[in-house]
Amino acid sequence: MCDWYEVHGYRFGLRTTSDAFAGWIRYALASYLTEPIAEEETDFPTYSVVVEDGTRGEERVGRRYNILYLGTWDIARSLDLRFLARCLLRQIDSIGYHAREDAVFLEAGLVDIAGTPRLVHNYVVPALCAARRRAEKRGLYAPGGMVAALDLETGELIAPRLSLDIPADAFDRLEEHISEGLDGVRDRLPIEDGERRSIGTVIDVAIGQHELVAPMPRPEAVLELTAKVKNLGTLGGRALRAVAAMVAAADCRSITWSSTNEMIDAIAWAAEMASPNGDATAPSVGEIRPGVDELRRSPP
């Protein structure tokens, strides 16, 4: 079943394996529901949600995750359907991030290791989600999602405000639509409303790097991350200052692009290499900025 919606002028299809969950989405996103035009009827949906609501057959084996797909990318999976519903609405809300001024919105994923959030390249998120059990055995909690929000002043990780026009009782109504998948395990988003957390490690992916894990110069990290700011055109220099403040307090590493299992190990090692008390010699934003400017001026 596939329905079509339009948010901030962007039209997208949303398909789900569950009639009941599709009904809840229509209720939550009623303000954005639209009819498909002829050429869209055969298009692949932008978002797909696999729901384990007891209707997919008892013969299925293994852990029955609910899964959120962006195209063919597995960007969130959980045994907790409430959690997946929140991830879905945050993902849809991100369509309008480019025009917002209340936070810096980075195209990046988050991994929680030993209670500290780590920033990873967003291309790694689908691999971590697909191998969630393997990642968790290595100490990585990868809740999914493709965007991280930073405070404009401090660069701390914050919860993005949900700007979608949804009914106040939307999540209460989820229980009315679906009973399966709502009991038992509870997942949490990497950052909840009202929380502020410092990023412990920035982990980028390098192609052709010989070492599995290598130090990453902070100016290079700032430059790479600034290029991933969805609302850079709206924020300008404020985004750069926030990213630089975040990087100044973090350990920065690059890992080589490899198999999923090796990247899971590399992310874990990169986190272990970070000082547990933070980097006492971390440079100030003012010290980072000249290096960023030099890299920006360097020819490709």
Secondary structure, DSSP 8 states (H G I E B T S, - for coil): -EEEEEETTEEEEEEES-HHHHHHHHHHTGGGEE---GGGTTS--SEEEE--SS-S-TT--S---EEEEETTEEEEEES-HHHHHHHHHHHHHGGGGGG--SSEEEEEEEEEETTEEEEEEGGGHHHHHHTHHHHHHTTEE----SEEEE-TTT--EE-----S---TTHHHHHHHH--TTSSS-----SS-TT-EE---EEEEEESS-SSSEEE--HHHHHHHHHTTBTTHHHHTHHHHHHHHHHHHTSEEEEEE---HHHHHHHHHHHHHHS-TT--TT---HHHHHHHHHHHHHS--
